[in-house]
């Protein structure tokens, strides 16, 4: 049966078909065009007779469907996913669909899950599913109503298919573009009828061409592509130690260098403005700066881990408590213990941080890969003493983020504003962070230490489990206050354990903590799933069989676990020198299980040769995108398992570029086989849930191969080719 739903107040339509001219797309500043007409990543939509750019769906007389995207495209497939949802309900032809980025407007384009305009938390599809379906369905109903009025036929005799409205009895048909002006005169329906999923022709189908293809042919516009002759490029010298401050700067030599326009002291350091990046960068190197190293100058990762281990011996804030875990542990002489340590991690997005800003007569305008429009608007507005509505943001493509571009304080975006304010002249300024700037800035996934204790009963089942996690609070909370981002994926541990206690303790450091792809689950899944494997082997039980027994009340966990085990041939003979490990985890309401297969090489080291992944993410909007995100998430998670870490020595980050902060290469990437669980549940996120599972799966496979437990990451090059 079809569903009749009240049309959400969040539905916005632009009656673009009232215009008689075609839609032109571009970005302009002071009359200069940045992108050619037709650029799919542009923010501005305009038609000669005044098309407003405040809608999800608009039509043009030349038969284009323009979909406005409230979520940033950073490689995760959001533009493709949201387009699919709209086009499905609209019955548009896929090739006629184009996308533009929404302006910063929290009332119209907010993420309905978090209440602000932001992309993150694997929520793009989840929060837009109903909203975008309704948007497409409403336009379809308006088109049918327009055709009914023009052709003098009942609406019930009309259908929409592949960008046309069809009246089968008479053979009449018209494109959406031909009907667009008449449709614009129709009232927006109060209720819309959504398709039955069995009638979907796009959702769940394979091989739809992605709507961000400009990234592969070079036509996509990124921040570094933005250019005007009068634009200046800025770089900033930041304190080398965390918590450090500027004492003095001698910029005499820098100011005398070719192309240098200004050297400015700003809250975050010393900015150099040049006519080109190279001129600004060379002048930055010529600065003679004296820094106050601060109180953290003798700190190191090694010392922090020792401090955290001591803290993990003490009670923390209660995140979850059932039964009497403390009592069972205290009375048992068979307590099993383990400590897990994970380091600081950089995001290492392929495109480092950058932003273009110009102060205008009316306010401020920015161009960059914006992930958090609402936060950035407020932060930039505060620098200039403006109201947020005076800050216009043009969202461009972003070359990855993994959480890095969405910060509470605006970080590099606010820094761009501070530079422009200090310079004072109304010219465009492009801030560029080098790879070293980005890696050493300190927006890191925090370092964590887990202490886990458990007791097995006589039947080999877990009777008690206590886990303490020590690390920085991303939300900036006090030591004995539970930070949900610290314990996500842990507080909701799905295993049936009668006596369970979860505790956390927040630390405070000058290193800025930040969410990193899959946030709390990055470290919690590693500790939980590795310890589960330890307990299963201690009990003499198969790790899959034991997990399934303890997941009896969690059918979606069980289903992906069983599917991954079946498809990987779990328990069956493997080639000589091959070993398997398994893990399962839920994050962002999606369920993922992975079986990692490793192979011993001639030099005694190992290579991850295959990963079988099962995922339940509700309705699979774009199966190809889901597979790509699982593959990408697995590759992303392999880097910190094998190599990646930010190491603090003398209060500063040692690693600066990929020569030190090593990430996996194509030769390290295993074959990945993804199996999607059929589901009628609403769609959930896939950008992050593939990442947390791979580290414990591989670590468990390494135990199977070596008999050694790996509880500290990264495991390192000693074990991997």
C-alpha positions as CSV (number, residue, x, y, z in Angstrom):
1,X,0.0,0.0,0.0
2,X,1.1,3.6,-0.7
3,X,1.7,5.8,2.3
4,X,-0.1,9.2,2.7
5,X,1.9,11.5,4.8
6,X,1.5,15.1,6.0
7,X,3.9,17.2,4.1
8,X,6.7,18.2,6.5
9,X,7.1,21.9,7.3
10,X,10.8,21.2,6.3
11,X,9.8,20.9,2.7
12,X,10.8,23.8,0.6
13,X,10.1,24.1,-3.1
14,X,11.3,26.7,-5.6
15,X,8.9,27.3,-8.3
16,X,11.7,27.7,-10.7
17,X,9.5,26.8,-13.7
18,X,8.0,30.3,-13.5
19,X,11.1,31.5,-15.2
20,X,11.3,31.4,-19.0
21,X,15.1,31.4,-19.2
22,X,17.4,28.5,-18.4
23,X,19.3,28.0,-15.2
24,X,22.9,29.3,-15.1
25,X,25.2,28.1,-12.4
26,X,28.3,29.9,-11.1
27,X,30.1,31.5,-8.3
28,X,30.8,35.2,-8.5
29,X,32.7,37.8,-6.5
30,X,32.9,41.4,-7.5
31,X,31.7,40.5,-10.9
32,X,34.2,37.8,-11.6
33,X,33.0,34.3,-12.5
34,X,34.7,31.4,-10.7
35,X,33.1,28.5,-12.4
36,X,31.6,27.9,-15.8
37,X,27.9,27.5,-16.3
38,X,26.9,24.0,-15.5
39,X,29.4,23.4,-12.7
40,X,27.6,20.9,-10.4
41,X,29.3,21.9,-7.2
42,X,28.3,25.5,-7.3
43,X,26.2,27.2,-4.6
44,X,24.3,29.9,-6.5
45,X,21.3,29.2,-8.7
46,X,19.9,31.9,-10.8
47,X,17.4,32.4,-13.6
48,X,16.8,35.7,-15.4
49,X,13.4,36.2,-13.9
50,X,14.5,35.7,-10.3
51,X,14.8,32.1,-9.1
52,X,15.3,31.9,-5.3
53,X,17.9,29.4,-4.2
54,X,16.1,28.2,-1.1
55,X,14.6,24.9,-2.2
56,X,15.3,21.2,-2.4
57,X,13.8,20.8,-5.8
58,X,13.4,23.0,-8.8
59,X,12.6,22.5,-12.5
60,X,13.8,24.3,-15.5
61,X,12.0,24.8,-18.9
62,X,14.9,22.9,-20.6
63,X,14.0,19.8,-18.6
64,X,16.6,19.8,-15.8
65,X,15.8,18.8,-12.2
66,X,18.0,20.9,-9.8
67,X,18.3,19.4,-6.4
68,X,19.7,21.6,-3.6
69,X,21.9,19.6,-1.2
70,X,22.0,20.6,2.5
71,X,24.9,18.2,3.1
72,X,28.4,18.6,2.0
73,X,29.9,16.2,-0.6
74,X,33.4,15.1,0.6
75,X,33.6,11.8,-1.2
76,X,31.0,9.9,0.8
77,X,28.4,9.9,-1.9
78,X,25.9,12.3,-0.3
79,X,25.0,14.1,-3.6
80,X,24.3,10.7,-5.2
81,X,22.3,9.4,-2.3
82,X,20.1,12.4,-1.8
83,X,19.6,12.8,-5.6
84,X,18.4,9.1,-5.8
85,X,15.8,9.7,-3.1
86,X,14.4,12.8,-4.8
87,X,14.5,11.4,-8.3
88,X,12.8,8.2,-7.1
89,X,9.7,9.9,-5.8
90,X,9.7,12.5,-8.6
91,X,10.1,9.8,-11.2
92,X,12.8,11.9,-12.9
93,X,15.3,10.5,-15.4
94,X,18.6,10.1,-13.7
95,X,20.5,11.9,-16.4
96,X,18.4,15.1,-16.0
97,X,19.2,15.5,-12.3
98,X,21.8,18.1,-11.3
99,X,22.9,19.2,-7.9
100,X,23.9,22.4,-6.2
101,X,25.0,23.1,-2.6
102,X,22.6,24.8,-0.3
103,X,23.4,28.2,1.2
104,X,24.0,28.5,4.9
105,X,20.5,28.7,6.2
106,X,19.8,26.7,9.4
107,X,16.0,27.2,9.4
108,X,15.7,25.7,5.9
109,X,18.6,23.3,5.7
110,X,19.3,22.0,9.2
111,X,20.2,18.5,9.9
112,X,17.0,17.3,11.6
113,X,18.8,14.9,13.9
114,X,21.3,17.4,15.4
115,X,19.3,20.7,14.9
116,X,21.9,22.6,13.0
117,X,23.2,22.7,9.4
118,X,26.0,20.3,9.5
119,X,27.2,17.1,7.7
120,X,28.5,14.4,10.0
121,X,27.7,11.4,12.2
122,X,26.7,9.4,9.1
123,X,23.3,11.2,9.2
124,X,22.9,12.7,5.7
125,X,20.7,9.9,4.4
126,X,19.1,9.1,7.7
127,X,17.8,12.6,8.4
128,X,16.9,13.3,4.8
129,X,15.1,10.1,3.9
130,X,11.5,11.2,4.5
131,X,12.2,14.9,3.8
132,X,13.7,14.3,0.4
133,X,11.1,11.7,-0.5
134,X,8.3,14.2,0.3
135,X,10.1,16.9,-1.7
136,X,10.2,14.7,-4.8
137,X,6.7,13.4,-4.4
138,X,5.3,16.9,-4.0
139,X,6.7,18.1,-7.3
140,X,5.5,15.0,-9.0
141,X,2.0,15.6,-7.8
142,X,2.2,19.3,-8.9
143,X,3.3,18.1,-12.4
144,X,0.4,15.6,-12.6
145,X,-2.0,18.3,-11.5
146,X,-0.7,20.7,-14.2
147,X,-1.1,18.1,-16.9
148,X,-4.5,17.2,-15.7
149,X,-5.6,20.9,-16.0
150,X,-4.0,21.4,-19.4
151,X,-5.2,18.2,-21.0
152,X,-8.6,18.1,-19.3
153,X,-8.1,14.5,-18.1
154,X,-8.4,13.0,-14.5
155,X,-5.2,12.9,-12.5
156,X,-5.9,9.2,-11.9
157,X,-5.2,8.5,-15.6
158,X,-1.8,10.1,-15.5
159,X,1.6,8.6,-14.6
160,X,5.1,10.1,-14.3
161,X,8.0,8.1,-15.7
162,X,11.7,9.0,-16.5
163,X,11.1,12.7,-16.6
164,X,7.8,12.7,-18.5
165,X,4.1,12.9,-17.6
166,X,2.1,10.3,-19.6
167,X,-1.6,9.9,-20.4
168,X,-1.7,6.4,-21.7
169,X,-5.4,6.4,-23.0
170,X,-4.6,9.3,-25.5
171,X,-0.9,8.7,-25.9
172,X,-0.1,12.3,-24.8
173,X,3.1,12.9,-23.0
174,X,5.1,15.9,-22.0
175,X,8.5,16.4,-20.3
176,X,8.8,17.9,-16.9
177,X,10.4,21.0,-18.4
178,X,7.4,21.5,-20.7
179,X,5.0,21.4,-17.8
180,X,7.2,23.3,-15.3
181,X,5.6,26.7,-15.8
182,X,2.1,25.2,-15.4
183,X,3.2,23.1,-12.4
184,X,4.5,26.2,-10.7
185,X,1.0,27.7,-10.7
186,X,-0.3,24.6,-8.8
187,X,-0.6,24.8,-5.0
188,X,1.9,22.9,-3.0
189,X,0.1,19.8,-1.8
190,X,-0.7,19.4,1.9
191,X,-0.2,15.7,1.7
192,X,1.9,13.6,-0.5
193,X,1.6,9.9,-1.5
194,X,4.9,8.1,-1.3
195,X,5.8,5.1,-3.3
196,X,5.6,1.6,-2.0
197,X,9.3,0.4,-1.8
198,X,8.4,-2.5,-4.1
199,X,7.9,0.0,-6.9
200,X,11.3,1.7,-6.6
201,X,13.2,2.0,-9.8
202,X,16.3,3.9,-8.6
203,X,16.6,3.3,-4.8
204,X,18.4,0.1,-4.2
205,X,19.5,-0.3,-7.9
206,X,23.1,-0.7,-9.2
207,X,25.4,1.4,-11.2
208,X,23.8,4.9,-11.1
209,X,26.4,7.4,-12.2
210,X,27.6,9.4,-9.3
211,X,26.6,13.1,-9.1
212,X,30.1,14.2,-8.1
213,X,31.8,13.0,-11.2
214,X,33.7,16.3,-11.5
215,X,36.2,14.8,-9.0
216,X,37.3,12.3,-11.6
217,X,37.5,14.4,-14.7
218,X,39.1,17.5,-13.1
219,X,36.1,19.8,-13.5
220,X,35.2,19.9,-9.7
221,X,36.0,23.2,-8.0
222,X,37.8,22.9,-4.7
223,X,39.0,25.8,-2.5
224,X,42.4,25.9,-4.0
225,X,40.8,26.4,-7.4
226,X,39.2,29.7,-6.3
227,X,41.2,32.6,-7.7
228,X,41.0,36.3,-8.5
229,X,43.9,38.5,-9.6
230,X,43.7,40.7,-6.4
231,X,43.5,37.8,-4.0
232,X,46.1,37.3,-1.4
233,X,47.2,33.9,0.0
234,X,47.8,33.5,3.8
235,X,49.8,31.0,5.8
236,X,50.2,31.0,9.5
237,X,53.0,30.1,11.9
238,X,51.5,28.3,14.8
239,X,53.1,27.6,18.2
240,X,55.1,24.4,17.8
241,X,54.1,23.1,21.3
242,X,50.6,22.5,22.5
243,X,49.6,25.3,24.8
244,X,52.4,27.5,23.5
245,X,52.1,31.2,22.8
246,X,53.8,33.9,20.9
247,X,56.4,35.9,22.8
248,X,57.9,38.0,20.0
249,X,58.4,38.1,16.2
250,X,60.9,39.8,14.0
251,X,59.4,40.0,10.5
252,X,61.9,42.4,9.0
253,X,63.3,39.9,6.6
254,X,60.0,38.4,5.7
255,X,58.4,41.8,4.9
256,X,61.2,42.6,2.5
257,X,60.7,39.5,0.4
258,X,59.0,39.6,-3.0
259,X,55.3,39.5,-3.1
260,X,54.8,39.8,0.7
261,X,51.9,42.2,1.5
262,X,51.7,41.9,5.3
263,X,52.8,40.0,8.4
264,X,50.1,40.1,11.1
265,X,49.9,38.9,14.7
266,X,46.6,37.1,15.2
267,X,45.2,35.0,18.1
268,X,46.4,31.7,16.7
269,X,49.9,32.8,15.7
270,X,51.6,34.9,13.0
271,X,50.0,35.2,9.5
272,X,51.9,36.0,6.4
273,X,50.0,37.4,3.3
274,X,51.6,37.1,-0.1
275,X,50.5,37.4,-3.7
276,X,51.2,33.7,-4.1
277,X,51.3,30.7,-1.8
278,X,55.0,30.2,-2.5
279,X,55.9,33.7,-1.6
280,X,53.9,33.6,1.6
281,X,55.4,30.2,2.5
282,X,59.0,31.4,2.0
283,X,58.4,34.5,4.0
284,X,56.9,32.4,6.8
285,X,60.2,30.5,6.9
286,X,62.1,33.8,7.2
287,X,60.2,34.9,10.4
288,X,62.3,35.0,13.5
289,X,59.9,34.0,16.2
290,X,60.4,33.4,19.9
291,X,57.7,31.2,21.4
292,X,56.6,30.6,25.0
293,X,56.5,26.8,25.1
294,X,54.0,26.8,27.9
295,X,53.6,24.2,30.7
296,X,53.5,21.2,28.5
297,X,56.9,21.4,27.0
298,X,58.2,18.2,28.6
299,X,55.1,16.1,28.0
300,X,55.1,13.0,25.8
301,X,52.8,10.3,24.6
302,X,54.8,7.8,26.8
303,X,54.2,9.9,29.9
304,X,50.5,10.3,29.1
305,X,50.0,6.6,28.6
306,X,51.6,5.9,32.0
307,X,49.3,8.5,33.6
308,X,46.3,7.1,31.9
309,X,47.1,3.6,33.0
310,X,47.3,4.8,36.6
311,X,43.9,6.6,36.2
312,X,42.4,3.4,34.8
313,X,43.0,1.7,38.1
314,X,40.6,4.2,39.8
315,X,36.8,4.4,39.5
316,X,35.4,6.6,36.8
317,X,32.0,8.1,36.1
318,X,29.2,5.5,35.7
319,X,28.1,5.2,32.1
320,X,26.2,2.0,32.5
321,X,25.7,-0.4,35.4
322,X,23.7,-3.7,35.6
323,X,24.0,-6.2,38.4
324,X,27.0,-6.3,40.6
325,X,30.1,-6.4,38.4
326,X,32.3,-5.0,41.2
327,X,31.2,-7.6,43.6
328,X,31.7,-10.5,41.2
329,X,35.1,-9.3,40.2
330,X,36.2,-8.8,43.9
331,X,35.1,-12.3,44.9
332,X,36.5,-14.2,42.0
333,X,40.0,-15.6,41.8
334,X,39.7,-16.1,38.0
335,X,39.5,-12.5,36.8
336,X,40.8,-11.9,33.3
337,X,42.3,-8.5,32.6
338,X,43.5,-6.6,29.6
339,X,44.6,-3.0,28.8
340,X,44.2,-1.5,25.4
341,X,46.0,1.6,24.2
342,X,45.3,3.7,21.1
343,X,47.2,6.8,20.1
344,X,46.4,10.3,19.0
345,X,45.3,10.2,15.3
346,X,45.2,12.9,12.7
347,X,42.5,13.0,10.1
348,X,44.9,13.2,7.1
349,X,42.3,14.2,4.6
350,X,43.7,14.4,1.1
351,X,42.9,18.1,1.0
352,X,44.4,20.0,3.9
353,X,42.4,22.8,5.5
354,X,41.8,26.0,3.5
355,X,39.3,28.8,3.1
356,X,38.6,31.9,1.0
357,X,37.0,34.9,2.6
358,X,36.1,38.5,1.6
359,X,34.7,41.2,3.7
360,X,32.0,43.0,1.8
361,X,29.9,46.1,2.4
362,X,27.0,43.9,3.6
363,X,29.0,41.4,5.6
364,X,31.3,38.5,4.8
365,X,31.4,35.9,2.1
366,X,33.3,32.6,2.1
367,X,34.1,29.8,-0.3
368,X,35.4,26.4,1.0
369,X,34.4,22.8,1.7
370,X,32.1,23.7,4.6
371,X,31.0,20.9,6.9
372,X,29.4,22.9,9.6
373,X,27.6,25.9,8.2
374,X,25.8,26.9,11.4
375,X,28.9,26.7,13.6
376,X,31.1,28.5,11.1
377,X,28.5,31.3,10.5
378,X,28.4,32.0,14.2
379,X,32.2,31.9,14.7
380,X,33.0,34.2,11.7
381,X,30.2,36.5,12.7
382,X,31.7,36.9,16.2
383,X,35.0,37.9,14.8
384,X,33.5,40.8,12.8
385,X,30.8,41.7,15.2
386,X,28.0,40.7,12.8
387,X,24.9,38.6,13.0
388,X,25.2,35.1,11.5
389,X,22.9,36.0,8.6
390,X,25.5,38.4,7.4
391,X,27.9,35.6,6.8
392,X,27.3,34.0,3.4
393,X,28.9,30.6,2.8
394,X,29.4,29.0,-0.6
395,X,30.0,25.3,0.0
396,X,32.4,23.7,-2.4
397,X,33.5,20.1,-2.7
398,X,35.9,18.9,0.0
399,X,38.7,16.4,-0.5
400,X,37.8,14.3,2.5
401,X,37.2,15.4,6.1
402,X,36.5,12.4,8.4
403,X,35.2,15.0,10.9
404,X,38.1,17.4,10.6
405,X,36.3,20.3,8.9
406,X,33.5,20.5,11.5
407,X,34.8,22.2,14.6
408,X,33.1,24.0,17.5
409,X,35.4,27.1,17.3
410,X,35.7,27.2,13.5
411,X,39.4,26.6,13.7
412,X,40.9,27.4,10.3
413,X,37.7,29.2,9.1
414,X,37.8,31.5,12.2
415,X,41.5,31.9,11.6
416,X,40.8,33.2,8.0
417,X,38.4,35.7,9.5
418,X,41.0,36.9,12.0
419,X,43.5,37.4,9.2
420,X,41.0,39.4,7.1
421,X,40.0,41.5,10.1
422,X,43.6,42.3,11.0
423,X,44.5,43.1,7.4
424,X,41.5,45.4,7.0
425,X,41.5,45.8,3.3
426,X,38.5,44.5,1.3
427,X,40.4,41.9,-0.9
428,X,39.8,38.2,-1.1
429,X,42.1,36.2,1.2
430,X,42.8,32.5,0.8
431,X,44.2,30.7,3.9
432,X,46.2,27.6,3.0
433,X,47.4,25.1,5.5
434,X,50.2,22.8,4.4
435,X,50.1,19.1,5.2
436,X,52.5,19.8,8.1
437,X,50.2,22.5,9.4
438,X,47.3,20.2,9.4
439,X,49.1,17.2,10.9
440,X,50.7,19.1,13.7
441,X,47.8,21.4,14.5
442,X,46.4,19.0,17.1
443,X,42.8,18.4,16.1
444,X,43.2,14.8,16.9
445,X,41.2,11.7,17.8
446,X,42.3,11.5,21.5
447,X,44.7,9.0,23.0
448,X,42.7,6.5,25.1
449,X,43.6,3.7,27.6
450,X,41.0,1.0,28.3
451,X,41.1,-1.4,31.3
452,X,38.8,-4.4,30.9
453,X,38.1,-7.1,33.5
454,X,35.9,-10.1,33.2
455,X,34.9,-13.4,34.8
456,X,33.9,-16.5,33.0
457,X,31.5,-18.9,34.7
458,X,31.8,-22.7,34.7
459,X,29.9,-22.9,31.4
460,X,32.3,-20.6,29.6
461,X,29.9,-17.7,29.6
462,X,30.8,-14.2,30.7
463,X,29.2,-13.5,34.1
464,X,30.8,-10.1,34.8
465,X,32.5,-7.4,32.8
466,X,33.9,-4.0,33.9
467,X,35.5,-1.6,31.5
468,X,37.1,1.8,32.2
469,X,38.1,4.2,29.4
470,X,40.4,7.1,30.1
471,X,40.9,9.9,27.6
472,X,40.0,13.5,26.6
473,X,36.4,14.6,26.4
474,X,35.7,15.8,22.9
475,X,32.7,17.7,24.3
476,X,34.9,19.4,26.9
477,X,33.3,17.9,30.0
478,X,34.6,17.6,33.6
479,X,36.5,14.5,34.7
480,X,33.7,12.7,36.3
481,X,31.0,13.5,33.8
482,X,30.2,10.9,31.1
483,X,30.9,12.1,27.6
484,X,28.6,10.2,25.2
485,X,31.2,10.5,22.4
486,X,33.8,8.7,24.6
487,X,31.5,5.8,25.4
488,X,29.5,5.5,22.2
489,X,29.7,1.9,21.0
490,X,30.6,0.9,24.6
491,X,27.7,2.0,26.7
492,X,25.4,0.1,24.4
493,X,27.5,-3.1,24.3
494,X,25.1,-5.7,23.0
495,X,26.3,-8.8,24.7
496,X,24.1,-10.5,27.3
497,X,26.3,-10.0,30.4
498,X,24.4,-10.2,33.8
499,X,26.9,-8.1,35.7
500,X,28.1,-5.2,33.6
501,X,29.7,-1.9,34.5
502,X,31.0,0.8,32.1
503,X,33.0,3.8,33.5
504,X,34.8,6.7,31.9
505,X,37.2,9.4,33.1
506,X,37.9,12.6,31.2
507,X,41.3,14.2,31.1
508,X,42.2,17.8,30.2
509,X,45.1,18.5,27.8
510,X,46.2,21.5,25.6
511,X,45.8,19.1,22.6
512,X,42.5,19.9,20.9
513,X,40.4,16.7,20.9
514,X,38.2,16.1,17.9
515,X,35.8,13.6,16.4
516,X,37.5,11.2,13.9
517,X,35.7,8.8,11.6
518,X,33.3,6.8,13.8
519,X,34.3,8.8,16.9
520,X,34.0,6.7,20.1
521,X,33.6,3.5,18.2
522,X,37.2,3.8,16.9
523,X,38.6,2.7,20.2
524,X,35.7,1.0,21.9
525,X,35.1,-1.6,19.2
526,X,38.8,-2.5,19.3
527,X,38.8,-3.0,23.0
528,X,35.5,-4.9,23.2
529,X,36.0,-7.2,20.2
530,X,39.6,-8.1,21.0
531,X,38.7,-8.9,24.6
532,X,35.7,-10.9,23.5
533,X,38.0,-12.9,21.3
534,X,40.4,-13.4,24.3
535,X,37.5,-14.6,26.5
536,X,36.2,-17.0,23.8
537,X,39.6,-18.7,23.4
538,X,40.1,-18.8,27.2
539,X,36.7,-20.6,27.5
540,X,37.7,-22.9,24.6
541,X,34.8,-21.7,22.5
542,X,34.5,-20.7,18.9
543,X,34.5,-16.8,18.8
544,X,31.5,-16.8,16.4
545,X,29.4,-19.3,18.4
546,X,30.1,-17.5,21.7
547,X,29.1,-14.1,20.2
548,X,25.9,-15.5,18.7
549,X,24.9,-17.0,22.0
550,X,25.4,-13.6,23.7
551,X,23.6,-11.7,21.0
552,X,20.4,-13.6,21.3
553,X,18.5,-10.4,22.0
554,X,20.1,-8.5,19.2
555,X,19.0,-10.0,15.9
556,X,20.6,-7.4,13.6
557,X,24.0,-7.9,15.2
558,X,23.5,-11.7,14.9
559,X,22.4,-11.5,11.3
560,X,25.5,-9.6,10.1
561,X,27.8,-11.8,12.2
562,X,26.4,-15.0,10.8
563,X,26.4,-13.6,7.2
564,X,30.1,-12.6,7.4
565,X,31.0,-15.9,9.0
566,X,29.1,-17.9,6.3
567,X,30.4,-15.9,3.3
568,X,34.0,-16.1,4.6
569,X,33.9,-19.8,5.2
570,X,34.5,-19.4,8.9
571,X,35.6,-22.6,10.5
572,X,36.6,-24.3,7.2
573,X,40.2,-25.2,6.3
574,X,42.3,-22.2,5.0
575,X,45.3,-22.3,2.7
576,X,48.6,-22.9,4.5
577,X,49.8,-19.7,6.3
578,X,46.3,-18.1,6.2
579,X,44.4,-17.1,9.3
580,X,41.1,-15.4,10.1
581,X,39.8,-13.1,12.8
582,X,36.2,-11.7,13.3
583,X,34.5,-8.7,14.9
584,X,31.1,-7.2,14.9
585,X,29.9,-3.7,16.0
586,X,27.1,-1.2,15.7
587,X,27.8,2.4,15.1
588,X,25.4,5.2,13.9
589,X,22.6,2.7,13.9
590,X,24.3,0.5,11.3
591,X,25.5,-3.0,12.0
592,X,28.7,-4.3,10.5
593,X,30.6,-7.6,10.9
594,X,33.9,-8.3,9.2
595,X,36.1,-11.4,8.8
596,X,39.7,-10.5,8.1
597,X,42.0,-13.0,6.5
598,X,45.7,-12.6,6.7
599,X,48.5,-14.5,5.0
600,X,52.1,-15.1,6.3
601,X,54.6,-13.9,3.8
602,X,58.1,-15.4,3.0
603,X,59.7,-12.9,5.3
604,X,57.5,-13.9,8.2
605,X,55.4,-10.8,8.2
606,X,51.7,-10.7,7.3
607,X,49.5,-9.2,4.7
608,X,45.8,-8.6,5.0
609,X,44.6,-10.4,1.9
610,X,40.8,-10.4,2.2
611,X,38.0,-8.9,4.2
612,X,34.5,-10.2,4.1
613,X,32.1,-7.5,5.3
614,X,28.4,-7.8,6.1
615,X,26.4,-4.6,6.7
616,X,22.8,-3.9,7.7
617,X,22.1,-0.2,7.1
618,X,18.4,-0.4,6.6
619,X,17.1,0.3,3.1
620,X,20.1,0.3,0.7
621,X,19.6,3.6,-1.2
622,X,22.7,3.2,-3.3
623,X,24.3,-0.3,-3.1
624,X,27.4,0.8,-5.0
625,X,27.9,3.7,-2.6
626,X,27.4,1.5,0.4
627,X,30.1,-1.0,-0.9
628,X,32.4,1.9,-1.6
629,X,32.0,3.3,1.9
630,X,32.6,-0.1,3.5
631,X,35.8,-0.5,1.3
632,X,36.9,3.0,2.2
633,X,36.1,2.6,5.9
634,X,38.1,-0.6,6.0
635,X,41.1,1.1,4.3
636,X,40.8,4.0,6.7
637,X,40.7,1.7,9.7
638,X,43.7,-0.3,8.5
639,X,46.0,2.7,8.7
640,X,45.9,3.2,12.5
641,X,45.9,-0.6,13.0
642,X,49.2,-0.9,11.0
643,X,51.0,2.4,11.0
644,X,49.3,5.7,11.8
645,X,49.9,7.5,15.1
646,X,50.6,11.0,16.3
647,X,53.5,10.9,18.8
648,X,54.0,13.7,21.3
649,X,57.6,14.4,22.4
650,X,58.6,17.5,24.2
651,X,55.1,18.9,24.0
652,X,54.8,18.8,20.2
653,X,53.8,16.4,17.5
654,X,56.7,14.5,15.9
655,X,54.9,13.6,12.7
656,X,54.3,16.2,10.0
657,X,53.7,14.6,6.7
658,X,53.0,11.1,5.3
659,X,56.7,10.2,5.7
660,X,56.0,10.1,9.4
661,X,52.3,9.8,9.7
662,X,52.1,6.7,7.5
663,X,48.9,5.6,6.0
664,X,48.3,2.4,4.0
665,X,49.0,2.4,0.2
666,X,47.2,0.5,-2.5
667,X,49.5,-2.4,-2.1
668,X,48.3,-2.8,1.5
669,X,44.6,-2.8,0.6
670,X,43.0,-6.3,0.8
671,X,40.3,-7.6,-1.5
672,X,37.0,-6.6,0.1
673,X,33.8,-8.5,-0.4
674,X,30.7,-6.6,0.8
675,X,27.3,-8.2,1.5
676,X,24.3,-6.0,2.2
677,X,21.6,-7.4,4.4
678,X,18.2,-6.8,2.7
679,X,16.1,-4.6,5.0
680,X,12.8,-2.6,5.1
681,X,14.1,-0.5,8.0
682,X,14.7,3.3,7.3
683,X,18.2,3.9,6.0
684,X,21.0,4.6,8.3
685,X,24.6,5.8,7.8
686,X,27.5,4.1,6.0
687,X,30.2,6.7,6.0
688,X,31.7,5.6,9.4
689,X,30.5,2.1,10.5
690,X,32.9,0.2,8.3
691,X,35.9,1.7,10.1
692,X,35.7,0.4,13.8
693,X,35.4,-3.3,12.9
694,X,38.6,-3.9,10.9
695,X,41.2,-3.3,13.6
696,X,39.9,-5.9,16.0
697,X,39.2,-8.4,13.2
698,X,42.8,-8.2,12.0
699,X,44.2,-8.2,15.6
700,X,42.2,-11.3,16.3
701,X,43.5,-12.9,13.1
702,X,47.1,-12.1,14.2
703,X,46.4,-13.9,17.4
704,X,45.3,-16.9,15.5
705,X,48.6,-16.8,13.5
706,X,51.0,-16.0,16.3
707,X,49.4,-16.8,19.7
708,X,50.2,-13.3,20.7
709,X,47.6,-10.6,21.8
710,X,48.0,-7.2,20.3
711,X,46.5,-4.6,22.6
712,X,48.4,-1.4,21.6
713,X,48.0,0.4,18.3
714,X,49.5,0.8,15.8
715,X,50.9,-2.8,15.6
716,X,53.7,-1.5,13.4
717,X,55.8,-2.5,10.4
718,X,57.4,-5.4,12.2
719,X,54.3,-7.4,11.5
720,X,53.1,-6.1,8.1
721,X,54.8,-6.2,4.8
